[in-house]
């Protein structure tokens, strides 16, 4: 993509290079089972674009989560500020269902987790695109897009550009050998200073996907492996990061419950002049070309409108008998953190603030981030929509 993106953003991105980018995440030992591709560039990166299809994730009975995410770091010194976009697959909730939901996280100034739209109980067999672009010319904040629809804006990072990005899977569960999924292919590109999407070279990437302990006498819950592959295009550039999570024991993994996804009412009126058929075709083939090749998309993204109507981020619509009460919110907040192993055995204090249309639950005590390195915090604020009972955001500090 050339001038199309520049016109869409109204930006003149600064060009330049860093003298030497710091070591990337793949030079560190992971806390959890991961299968990740890490890219480090000396050139400035101003955004990322990752496309993949949601897989069916099968698992055992232990509660857990699997995240397929792309994380962009805006701090080269210690890589403490960043943002992340991706898929959150969870199981072991009070409903017992397996849920699939897009999300984004801002790791700057604490930790803020934002669900994107409602959850579904099964994948939809479509490719999905996560894109980040500068909020404005010279900004240190970033706009997040899901399937080319605007989802939110990060806080100011340390730098306007970045040099490190990580994409791939992280698992969080009591048992890892039961978790399986078929091959996923993260097609990732980055935005250069001259407003073009480009692929990484093999020299710019490293990978990490260490196996679990499968030695004789080891606990079977901690025996696992990932099958991975760095796919290249005809020019030799990195086209995708392919990951499969097979079962590594003789017993067959327990299949995830396959329930029809919740339907969200779709507005019949068109909210943009984007050629919707061309957009879906483009996302399936090469999302980096969509801004130039899909009529109307460039102007739609510039105006932060709903550009992909089949993936519109609508308010959660659920049929409930009563509005959420303070006790409902307390229970939902504790369950949400507990099933993700993000809450200590006991909280020091729990309070609920009524914000009219929303309820915010404040939990003071030892909590951990849901994603990434799972850093510890002393407080969590979870906000729920009163009418739908839907989780709107999680902030930790």
C-alpha positions as CSV (number, residue, x, y, z in Angstrom):
1,X,0.0,0.0,0.0
2,X,1.4,3.4,-1.0
3,X,-0.1,6.8,-1.0
4,X,-3.5,5.3,-0.1
5,X,-2.6,5.0,3.6
6,X,-1.1,8.4,3.8
7,X,-4.3,9.9,2.3
8,X,-6.4,7.9,4.7
9,X,-4.5,9.1,7.7
10,X,-3.7,12.6,6.7
11,X,-0.2,12.0,8.1
12,X,3.4,12.7,7.2
13,X,5.2,10.1,9.2
14,X,8.7,10.8,10.3
15,X,11.4,8.6,8.7
16,X,14.5,7.5,10.5
17,X,16.3,4.7,12.1
18,X,17.4,3.7,15.6
19,X,21.2,3.2,16.0
20,X,20.6,-0.2,17.6
21,X,17.3,-1.7,18.7
22,X,17.3,-3.4,22.1
23,X,17.0,-7.3,22.3
24,X,13.5,-8.6,21.7
25,X,11.1,-10.7,23.6
26,X,12.4,-14.0,22.1
27,X,15.7,-13.4,23.9
28,X,13.9,-13.8,27.2
29,X,12.5,-17.0,28.9
30,X,8.7,-17.1,28.7
31,X,6.6,-17.4,31.9
32,X,3.9,-19.6,30.2
33,X,3.8,-22.0,27.2
34,X,4.2,-19.7,24.1
35,X,4.7,-20.1,20.4
36,X,5.8,-16.6,19.2
37,X,7.6,-14.9,16.4
38,X,9.5,-11.8,17.5
39,X,10.6,-9.2,15.0
40,X,13.1,-6.4,15.7
41,X,13.9,-3.7,13.2
42,X,16.4,-0.8,13.2
43,X,13.9,1.2,11.0
44,X,11.0,2.9,12.7
45,X,7.7,1.0,12.8
46,X,4.5,3.1,12.9
47,X,1.9,0.4,13.0
48,X,1.1,-3.3,12.6
49,X,-1.3,-5.4,10.5
50,X,-2.1,-9.1,11.5
51,X,-4.6,-11.3,9.8
52,X,-5.6,-14.9,10.9
53,X,-8.6,-17.2,11.1
54,X,-9.9,-18.2,14.5
55,X,-9.3,-21.9,15.2
56,X,-11.5,-24.3,17.2
57,X,-9.6,-24.7,20.5
58,X,-10.1,-28.0,22.3
59,X,-9.2,-28.5,25.9
60,X,-9.8,-30.6,29.1
61,X,-11.6,-29.7,32.2
62,X,-9.2,-27.3,33.8
63,X,-10.1,-23.6,33.4
64,X,-7.9,-21.7,31.1
65,X,-7.3,-19.2,28.3
66,X,-5.4,-19.2,25.0
67,X,-4.4,-15.9,23.4
68,X,-3.3,-15.4,19.8
69,X,-2.0,-11.8,19.9
70,X,0.2,-9.3,18.3
71,X,2.1,-6.9,20.8
72,X,3.9,-3.8,19.7
73,X,6.4,-2.2,22.1
74,X,6.9,1.6,22.2
75,X,9.7,1.6,24.7
76,X,13.1,0.3,23.6
77,X,14.9,0.7,27.0
78,X,13.0,-1.9,29.0
79,X,10.0,-2.7,26.8
80,X,7.6,-1.7,29.6
81,X,5.1,0.2,27.4
82,X,3.2,-1.5,24.6
83,X,-0.2,-2.3,23.2
84,X,-1.7,-5.7,22.1
85,X,-4.5,-6.9,19.8
86,X,-5.8,-10.4,19.4
87,X,-8.1,-13.3,20.2
88,X,-9.0,-14.4,23.7
89,X,-10.3,-18.0,23.9
90,X,-11.5,-18.9,27.4
91,X,-13.1,-21.8,29.1
92,X,-14.0,-22.9,32.7
93,X,-16.3,-19.9,33.3
94,X,-19.4,-20.3,35.4
95,X,-21.4,-21.0,32.2
96,X,-19.1,-23.8,31.2
97,X,-19.0,-22.5,27.6
98,X,-15.9,-22.0,25.5
99,X,-15.8,-18.3,24.4
100,X,-14.0,-16.6,21.5
101,X,-13.6,-12.8,21.7
102,X,-11.4,-10.2,20.1
103,X,-9.7,-7.7,22.4
104,X,-7.0,-5.1,22.8
105,X,-4.8,-4.2,25.7
106,X,-2.9,-1.0,26.6
107,X,0.1,-1.7,28.9
108,X,0.9,2.0,29.3
109,X,0.3,3.6,32.7
110,X,-1.0,0.4,34.3
111,X,-3.0,-2.3,32.4
112,X,-6.2,-1.8,30.5
113,X,-8.0,-4.8,28.9
114,X,-10.8,-3.9,26.4
115,X,-13.1,-6.6,24.9
116,X,-14.1,-5.9,21.3
117,X,-17.8,-6.6,20.8
118,X,-19.6,-9.6,22.3
119,X,-18.2,-13.2,22.6
120,X,-19.1,-16.1,20.5
121,X,-19.1,-19.8,21.4
122,X,-17.5,-21.0,18.1
123,X,-15.3,-19.5,15.4
124,X,-16.9,-18.0,12.3
125,X,-14.6,-19.5,9.7
126,X,-13.5,-16.0,8.4
127,X,-10.2,-14.3,8.5
128,X,-10.0,-11.3,10.9
129,X,-7.7,-8.4,10.8
130,X,-6.1,-6.4,13.6
131,X,-4.6,-3.1,12.6
132,X,-2.8,-0.3,14.5
133,X,-2.2,3.2,13.1
134,X,-0.9,6.5,14.5
135,X,-3.6,8.5,16.1
136,X,-2.3,11.7,14.4
137,X,0.9,13.1,12.9
138,X,3.6,13.0,15.5
139,X,1.3,11.3,18.1
140,X,2.6,8.9,20.7
141,X,-0.8,7.3,20.9
142,X,-2.2,4.7,18.5
143,X,-5.6,3.9,17.1
144,X,-6.7,0.2,17.1
145,X,-8.9,-1.3,14.3
146,X,-10.6,-4.6,14.2
147,X,-11.6,-5.8,10.7
148,X,-11.0,-2.2,9.6
149,X,-13.5,-0.8,12.2
150,X,-12.2,1.6,14.8
151,X,-12.0,0.0,18.3
152,X,-10.2,2.5,20.5
153,X,-7.1,4.7,21.2
154,X,-4.1,3.9,23.4
155,X,-2.6,6.3,25.9
156,X,0.6,8.0,24.9
157,X,3.6,5.6,24.7
158,X,7.2,6.5,25.2
159,X,7.9,6.9,21.5
160,X,5.9,7.7,18.4
161,X,7.5,4.7,16.7
162,X,8.6,1.2,17.7
163,X,11.2,-1.4,16.9
164,X,9.8,-4.6,18.4
165,X,6.7,-6.6,17.7
166,X,5.7,-10.1,18.9
167,X,2.9,-12.3,17.4
168,X,1.6,-15.7,18.3
169,X,0.1,-17.8,21.1
170,X,0.3,-17.8,24.9
171,X,-1.5,-20.4,27.0
172,X,-2.7,-20.1,30.6
173,X,-4.2,-23.2,32.2
174,X,-3.8,-25.8,34.9
175,X,-3.1,-28.4,32.3
176,X,-1.5,-27.8,28.9
177,X,-1.4,-31.2,27.2
178,X,-5.2,-31.2,26.7
179,X,-5.2,-27.9,24.7
180,X,-5.2,-28.5,21.0
181,X,-5.9,-26.5,17.8
182,X,-5.3,-26.8,14.1
183,X,-2.8,-24.7,12.3
184,X,-3.2,-20.9,12.5
185,X,-1.3,-18.6,10.2
186,X,-0.6,-15.1,11.5
187,X,0.1,-12.9,8.4
188,X,1.9,-9.9,9.9
189,X,3.2,-6.7,8.3
190,X,4.5,-3.4,9.6
191,X,4.1,0.2,8.6
192,X,7.2,2.0,7.4
193,X,8.0,5.7,7.6
194,X,7.0,6.2,4.0
195,X,3.5,4.8,4.7
196,X,3.8,1.4,3.2
197,X,3.0,-2.0,4.7
198,X,6.0,-4.3,4.4
199,X,7.0,-7.8,5.6
200,X,9.9,-8.6,7.8
201,X,13.1,-10.2,6.5
202,X,14.3,-13.5,7.9
203,X,17.2,-11.7,9.5
204,X,14.8,-9.5,11.5
205,X,12.9,-12.4,13.2
206,X,13.5,-14.9,16.0
207,X,11.1,-17.5,17.4
208,X,10.4,-19.1,20.7
209,X,8.2,-22.1,21.3
210,X,9.9,-24.3,24.0
211,X,8.5,-27.7,24.7
212,X,7.1,-28.7,28.1
213,X,8.6,-31.4,30.3
214,X,7.8,-34.7,28.7
215,X,10.5,-36.7,30.4
216,X,9.9,-40.0,32.1
217,X,8.2,-39.4,35.4
218,X,7.1,-35.8,34.6
219,X,3.6,-34.6,35.3
220,X,1.5,-35.2,32.2
221,X,-0.3,-31.8,32.6
222,X,3.0,-30.0,31.8
223,X,4.0,-32.0,28.8
224,X,3.3,-30.1,25.6
225,X,4.7,-29.0,22.3
226,X,3.9,-26.6,19.4
227,X,4.5,-27.3,15.8
228,X,5.7,-24.1,14.2
229,X,6.8,-22.8,10.8
230,X,8.0,-19.5,9.4
231,X,6.4,-19.2,6.0
232,X,8.1,-17.1,3.3
233,X,6.8,-15.5,0.2
234,X,8.3,-15.7,-3.3
235,X,10.8,-12.9,-2.5
236,X,12.0,-14.7,0.7
237,X,10.3,-12.3,3.1
238,X,8.4,-13.6,6.1
239,X,4.8,-14.1,5.0
240,X,3.3,-15.8,8.1
241,X,3.9,-17.4,11.5
242,X,2.2,-20.9,11.4
243,X,1.4,-22.6,14.7
244,X,-0.3,-25.9,15.5
245,X,-0.9,-27.2,19.0
246,X,-1.2,-31.0,18.9
247,X,-1.9,-33.5,21.6
248,X,1.2,-35.1,22.9
249,X,-0.4,-38.0,24.8
250,X,-2.1,-41.1,23.6
251,X,-5.5,-40.1,25.0
252,X,-7.6,-38.0,22.8
253,X,-8.2,-34.4,23.9
254,X,-11.6,-33.5,25.1
255,X,-13.4,-31.5,22.4
256,X,-14.6,-28.0,23.1
257,X,-18.3,-27.5,23.2
258,X,-19.4,-26.3,19.8
259,X,-22.4,-24.0,20.4
260,X,-23.9,-21.7,17.8
261,X,-22.4,-18.2,18.1
262,X,-24.6,-15.5,19.6
263,X,-26.1,-13.3,17.0
264,X,-25.9,-9.6,17.2
265,X,-28.6,-7.4,15.6
266,X,-27.2,-5.9,12.4
267,X,-28.2,-2.5,11.2
268,X,-29.7,-2.6,7.8
269,X,-28.6,0.9,6.9
270,X,-25.2,1.3,5.3
271,X,-22.8,3.5,7.3
272,X,-20.1,4.0,4.7
273,X,-19.6,3.8,1.0
274,X,-17.2,0.9,1.2
275,X,-17.6,-1.9,-1.3
276,X,-18.4,-4.6,1.2
277,X,-17.9,-7.6,-1.2
278,X,-14.5,-6.3,-2.4
279,X,-13.5,-5.8,1.2
280,X,-14.2,-9.4,2.3
281,X,-12.4,-10.7,-0.7
282,X,-9.4,-8.5,0.0
283,X,-9.2,-9.5,3.7
284,X,-9.2,-13.1,2.7
285,X,-6.3,-12.6,0.2
286,X,-4.1,-9.8,1.4
287,X,-5.4,-7.2,3.9
288,X,-2.5,-4.9,3.4
289,X,-3.8,-4.1,-0.1
290,X,-7.3,-3.2,1.0
291,X,-6.8,0.5,1.6
292,X,-5.8,1.0,-2.0
293,X,-7.9,-1.7,-3.8
294,X,-11.3,-1.5,-2.0
295,X,-13.4,1.5,-3.1
296,X,-14.4,3.8,-0.2
297,X,-12.2,2.1,2.4
298,X,-9.6,4.8,2.5
299,X,-12.0,7.6,3.3
300,X,-13.9,5.5,5.7
301,X,-10.8,4.7,7.8
302,X,-9.8,8.3,7.8
303,X,-13.2,9.3,9.3
304,X,-13.1,6.3,11.8
305,X,-16.5,5.1,10.6
306,X,-17.9,1.5,10.5
307,X,-16.1,0.3,7.4
308,X,-16.6,-3.5,7.6
309,X,-20.4,-3.9,8.2
310,X,-20.3,-7.6,8.6
311,X,-17.9,-7.2,11.6
312,X,-19.4,-4.0,13.0
313,X,-18.6,-3.6,16.7
314,X,-22.1,-3.3,18.1
315,X,-23.1,-2.9,21.7
316,X,-23.7,-6.2,23.3
317,X,-27.4,-7.2,22.8
318,X,-28.6,-10.0,25.2
319,X,-32.1,-10.8,26.4
320,X,-32.0,-10.6,30.2
321,X,-34.8,-10.6,32.8
322,X,-33.3,-7.9,35.0
323,X,-30.6,-5.3,35.1
324,X,-27.3,-6.1,36.7
325,X,-27.3,-5.6,40.5
326,X,-24.3,-4.7,42.6
327,X,-24.0,-8.3,43.8
328,X,-24.2,-9.6,40.2
329,X,-21.3,-7.3,39.4
330,X,-19.2,-8.4,42.4
331,X,-19.8,-12.1,41.5
332,X,-19.0,-11.5,37.8
333,X,-15.8,-9.6,38.5
334,X,-14.5,-12.2,40.9
335,X,-15.4,-15.1,38.5
336,X,-13.7,-13.3,35.6
337,X,-10.4,-12.8,37.4
338,X,-10.5,-16.2,39.2
339,X,-11.0,-18.3,36.1
340,X,-8.0,-16.5,34.5
341,X,-5.8,-17.0,37.6
342,X,-5.5,-13.3,38.0
343,X,-6.9,-13.0,41.5
344,X,-5.2,-13.9,44.8
345,X,-6.9,-16.3,47.2
346,X,-8.7,-13.5,48.9
347,X,-9.2,-9.8,48.2
348,X,-8.6,-7.2,50.8
349,X,-11.7,-5.2,49.8
350,X,-14.4,-5.2,47.1
351,X,-16.6,-2.2,46.4
352,X,-19.1,-1.4,43.7
353,X,-19.7,2.0,42.2
354,X,-23.0,2.8,40.4
355,X,-22.3,4.9,37.3
356,X,-25.9,4.9,36.1
357,X,-25.7,2.7,33.0
358,X,-22.7,0.9,34.2
359,X,-21.3,-0.7,37.4
360,X,-17.6,-0.6,38.3
361,X,-16.3,-3.2,40.7
362,X,-13.0,-2.2,42.5
363,X,-11.0,-5.1,44.0
364,X,-8.1,-4.2,46.2
365,X,-5.6,-6.9,46.7
366,X,-3.1,-8.9,44.8
367,X,-4.1,-9.2,41.1
368,X,-2.2,-10.1,37.9
369,X,-2.5,-9.0,34.3
370,X,-4.6,-11.3,32.1
371,X,-2.1,-11.3,29.2
372,X,1.6,-10.9,28.4
373,X,4.0,-11.3,31.3
374,X,1.2,-11.3,33.9
375,X,2.7,-8.5,35.9
376,X,1.3,-8.1,39.5
377,X,-0.8,-5.1,40.6
378,X,-2.6,-4.0,43.8
379,X,-6.0,-3.0,42.4
380,X,-8.4,-4.0,39.6
381,X,-11.4,-2.0,38.3
382,X,-13.9,-4.0,36.2
383,X,-16.7,-2.1,34.5
384,X,-19.9,-3.8,33.4
385,X,-22.8,-2.6,31.3
386,X,-25.9,-2.7,33.6
387,X,-28.4,-3.7,30.9
388,X,-26.5,-6.5,29.2
389,X,-24.2,-7.5,32.0
390,X,-21.4,-7.4,29.5
391,X,-17.8,-6.6,30.6
392,X,-16.7,-3.3,29.2
393,X,-13.1,-3.0,30.5
394,X,-10.6,-4.1,33.0
395,X,-8.0,-1.7,34.4
396,X,-5.2,-2.6,36.8
397,X,-2.9,-0.4,38.8
